[in-house]
Amino acid sequence: MNTSHNLAPLLERFFLQRLMQQRQASKHTVASYRDTFRLLLQFAQQRLHIAPSRMEFNSIDAPLIVDFLDNLEKNRGVTARSRNLRLTAIRSFYRYAVYEVPERSAQIQRVLAIPNKRFSRGLVHYLTRAEVDALLAAPDQRTWSGRRDHAFMLLAVQTGLRLSELTGLERRDITLDTGSHVRVIGKGRKERSTPLSKQTRAVMKAWLQEPSRAEGQPLFPNAQGGRLSAHGVHYMLSKHVATASKSCPSLNEKRVTPHVLRHTTAMDLLQAGVDRAVIALWLGHESVETTQIYLDANLALKEEILGKATPPGGTPGRFKPDDELMAFLKGL
């Protein structure tokens, strides 16, 4: 077998040289791509009855990849968005393969031509100020975990950091002197600093005085002093949402995730009149256009615009129903 056509060494070089060394991809990206290829190779092994380490490059062709993506949706219940993320990882590998096995360019181009699946984009979900206040009041701050959870959620909803950014924070990333801020390395390894409010600064100052549970622990450690997992954060939010919903029943109708807290930050900034370009910088968006989703979800802003608009042959202002009695008579 020609080793240049063997899949295993090519895939290993893709991860070690292209992703980690050349692109210096984040741990989150590497993990996402790794999981994609583990699933793909498991599917291919069941289909081809060949061990992954013995597969040739031409074994993984476009029809097999399309079947794999369809299987993810039908048997694993993934969304079209998740399907597209898996396809993004596969495309990245095949773009790398263009230079490694150019004689397979026809096969590679067929894979790269697989289209993304279109899907409906719903409005973003976010919390109202009353819901945020109830959520922040839920942790029992007489306990270590309660103080940690309160500090974590307050920092999340004030800064709009991503989940991976929050769990990856270290104590040295927080500055509480003049110009207090938090520093993160976000998507694309782009560094950004987000200012802290007076309330957040006070809470973080108190949290940093908590004794360490392990040497070199992250800013928000688990009970053993290690890094909080994504599952741990989701469990934390679910627990406190259940408590907060007793005083704020509207939380029962919402699924609160770390990304919902990020959306809440964006909506607060938008409703305060902050320009879209500033919000994009605040959240670490690649493009200002990404912030458009918050404009779409802001019903209050749309109503304000409607109130200023004048319909053809009409007068400015939002529709107001007739007097109840007149409406009754008109409806007869």
N, C-alpha and C positions, 0 to 999 in steps of 0.2 A: 504494500500500500504506500502511495506517495505521502510522506509525512506532511507536506505542505497542504494536503487536502484533508488531513485529519482534523476533526472539529475540536478536540480537547485542548491541544496546545494553542490553537488560535484563540479560543475563548479565554484561556488563561492569560495570554498576552493582552487581550482586550481589557480585562479587569486590572491586571497589575501595571501594565505600561500606559495604556490609553486613559483609563478612568482615574486611577490613583496617582500615577506619576506625571503624566502630561497634562491632564485636565484638572488634577487635584480635586476630584469630585468629593462632595460631602459624604459623611458616613451614611446619611439618610438616602442619598442617591445610590450609593454602592449597594446598600441593603435592598433597595427597591429593585434594582437591576438584577441582583443576585436571586431574589425571590422569583422574578419573572423567568429566569432561565432554569431554575430548579423545577418550576411547574412545567415549562416547555419540554425539558428533557424527560421528565417523568411521563408526560403525555406521549412523546415520541417513542419512548421505550415500550410502552404498552401497545402502540400502533405498529412499530417496526420489529419488536422482539430483539432489539440490539441494545447492549449495555451502553450507556452514554459515553464512556471512555473509549469505545470502539467505533463510534459513529463517524462517518465521513461528513465533510462539509456539505456535500450535495444531498445528504439525507434529509436535511431540514429545508425543504423547499416551500414555495409560496402556498400551494394547496394545503400542506400539512399545517402551516402557521395559521391559515384562515380557519381550518378545522379546530385548531387549538383555541383560538379566540372565541369561536362559536361555543365550544365546550365550556369555557369559563362562564359565559352568560347563562347557558342552559342548565348546566349541572352544578355550578358553584354559586350561581345567583349574583354575579358581579354586575355592576352597572355599566352602561356604555362608557361613562367617564373612566372607570377603572380599566375597562377593556382597552381604551385608547392609551392609557398610561403604560400598559404592558406592551402595546405595539410600539410606543416611543422607545422603550428599552431595546426591543428587537431591531428597530431601524438603526439605532445608534451602533449596534454591533455590525450590521451589514454595511453601513457607511465606512466603518473601519476596515471591513473585509475587502472593500474595493481595491485598496492598496496592497493587501496581503495576498489575495488570490484573484488577480485581474482576469485570469482566464475563465473565471466563473461569473463574469460581469452580467451575462444574460440572466442567470439565476438571481443574482443580487438585485438587478433592476426590477424584476418581477416582485420581489419581496418589498422593495422600497415603494412600489406602486400600490400596495395594499392601502386602501383609503381608511381614514378614521371613520368611526360610526357617528352619525349625527344624533344629537339628543336635545331634548327641550331643557332649557336653562331656567329654573325657577327663581323666584325672588329670594334674596338672601334673608336669613333669619337673624334677628338681633334682639337684645333685651331692652326693655324700657328702664328709665332711671329707678322707678320703684322696684322693679325686679332685680336690678343690680344691687340696690341697697339691701334687699331681703337676703340675697345670696351672700353678700359680704358679712352680714350679721349672723349667718347660720353657724359657722364654726365655733366651737367652745374654746375660747382663747385662754381658759385656765389650764389647758393641756398644751404640750409641745406640738403635737400634730395639728391642733386647732390654730395655733399661732402661725405655723408654717402654711397651712391651707389658706388662712386669711391673707397673709402676705403674698402668696402665690397668685391668688385670684385677683387681688387688688392690682398687683403689678401687671397681670395679664390684661385686665380690662382698661387700665390707664395707658398702657404702651401699645397694645395691639400686637405683641410679639407672637410669632408662630409657636406651635407646641414644641418643635425641635429646638427652637431658640431658647424657650423658657427652661426646658429640662437640661439644656447644655450650658446654662449660665454658671459662672464661677464667682466667688466672692470678689475677685479682683475686677470683675466686669462692672461693678457698681461703684459710682463716685458720688459721695454725699457731701462734698465740700461746696464751695460756690459753683453754681452751674451744675447742680446734681443731675446725673444722667445714668443710663444703662447702655453699655456698649455690646453689640452683637455682631457676629459674622453670619449674614443671612444667605439667601439663595445666590448662587453664582459666586460665592465667597466674597460678597460685597460687604464691607464694614459700614455700619451706621450707628449713630448715637441718638437715643431718644430721651428727651428731658423728663424729669420726674416732678410731679406736683408736690406741693407742700405736704399734703396728707400722706402720699406714697413715700416721700422721703422720711417722714417721721416713723412710719411703720417699718420700713426697711432698716432704718438705723437701729430700732429696737430688735429686729430679727437678727441682725449681724452680731448682736451681743450674746445671742444664744451660744452655749458651749458646743464645740464641734463633737460629732459622734464618730468621726473617722478622719484620718490624716488626708488632706487634699480633697475633702468632700465638696460636692457641688453646692451652689447657693441654696437649692431646695432639695435636700437629700431625703431618701426614704428612711425607715426606722433603723436600718443597719448602717446608714451613712453613705450608701451608694446612690447612683443616679436614679431618679424617678423614671419609671417606664411609662409609655403611652397608656397602657392598660391601667396603671396606677393613677394617672391623672384623670382618666375617664371615670374610674371608680370614685375618686375624690369628689368630682363634680356631681355625679349622680347622688351620692350620699347627702351632699349639702343642698342640692336642689329639692330633695325629698323633705328636708327640714324646712327650707325656705318657703316651700309651697303651702305650708300650714298658715303662714301669715300673708302670703301672696299667691292666691289660687291660680292666677294666670300662668304661673310656671308649670302647672300640670299639663298645659297644652303645648309646651315647648320642649324640644330635645336640646339640652344645653351641652355644647361641646367646646373645647378650646377655640375652635374656629368661630363659633358663635360669639365668644367673647371678643375675638379679633374684629368681627363684623360690628359689634357693639361700639368698639372704639372708633371705627371709621364713621359710623352713623352719628355719633356724638360730635365728631369734628365737623362733619358735613352740616349738621343742624346748627352748629355754632357759626356757620358762615365761612369756614376755612376753605380755601381754594383747592380744587381737585389735585393740582400739581403738588401742593404741600402735603396733602393726604397720601399721595403716592410715595413721596419721599419718606413720610412718617412710617408707612407700612412696609417699605422696601419693595414696592412694586417695580417690575421691569419697565412698564409703560403706564402713562397716565390713563390710557384707555381702559386699563383693568379696573380703575376706580369707577367706571361708568355704572357698574352693577349697583353701587350704593345710591346713585341718582335714581335708577330705575325703582329702587325699593322705598324711596323717600316719599311717601304719600303726602306728608304735610307740605313738602316743598311744591309738589304738583298742585295741591289745593291752593297754595299761595299764588302760583302762576295763574291758575284758573280764575281766581278772584280778580286778577288784574286784566284778564283778557276780555275783549268785547266781541261777542258773536255777531255774525252778519244780521243786521236789522234788529239788534237787541241792545241791551244795556250791560255794562260791566257787572261782574259779580257772580257768585256761585248760585246755583238753583236753590230756591227756598220754596217749600210746599205752601199751598194756599191755606187760608184759615180752615180749621177742621170742618166747620159747618159748610163752608163754601165748597170744600173738597168733596164732602158727602153728597151735596146737591149736584155737583158736576159729574159725579160718578153714577148717578141714577140713569 
